[in-house]
Amino acid sequence: MTIHVDPDWWKTLFDDVYLVTDARSVCSPEVTETEVEVFSRLIPIGRSHQILDLCGGHGRHALELSRRGFAHCTVLDYSRCLLRRGAAAAARHRLSVAFVNGDARNIAFPRSCFDHVMVLGNSLGYIPDPQADAEILAEAYRVLKDGGWLLLDVADGASIRKRFSPNAWHEIGGDVVVCRQREQQGDVICAREMVISKESGLIRDRTYCMRLYQPPALAAAATRAGFSRTTIHTDFSPHLGEGDYGCMNHRMIITAQKT
């Protein structure tokens, strides 16, 4: 079976259902705290620095950074649904985080206005057009100040290939079951996700894809965008236990500087 994916899948998948299906990773305070603890050790973040959480969804990382005293965080994402969730959480907890709707390939910010840009949670590689990631990295470079840092957190392609499973499922509470079928198509993983309620039936049946990167290819992409002083850390996982978390439990982190 070949899984066919709409090239614009990423424009509509990230909604309230996504926050349920991926809650183990993207709605876990423990996971987010672990990630932020690691990220903030890898680049020299200062409390007065301007930080852009690019493709940041509902802003879980920016909100956690704000809780820790980093008061100048901005989240940019395409999903208005996730941005509303994040803005509501910021207001509820009285955290100063700005939420902005936009396409990461064409950021509506002036040149050299951020000290750090983060692209986290495997957000690089979602758009099927191979040129899209280069455009995202070029925009990250453009909006960074001289000396600013880029931090990417993506799936560790080598680990994903080694542990690849074509089928996975998990239950959420006593009612919802998430079933996933996966295929490797070159350097891309395509997946079909069916979300089922035991009580009311099918909630969603969608397909999506993600590009896998090996460390040399990711470092080369950063270099082509203009970055230097590139360092890659492999096989990072914020999950303490074993389990199939899709591409969220075997990741690599790249840091690079605009010099």
Protein Blocks (a to p, Z undefined) as FASTA:
>chain_A
ZZdddfklmmmmpcfklmmmmmmmmmcfklmmmmmmmmmmmpccdfkbccddehklnomm
mmmmmmnopabbcdddfblklmmmmmmmmmmnopacddddddfklccbdehibfbdcdeh
hlgokamblklmmmmmmmmmmmpcehiacddddddfklmmmmocfbdcddehjlbccddd
dddehjaccdddddddfknopfbdcddddddddfklmmmmmmmnopahiacdehiafbfb
gcdehjmlbccddddddZZ
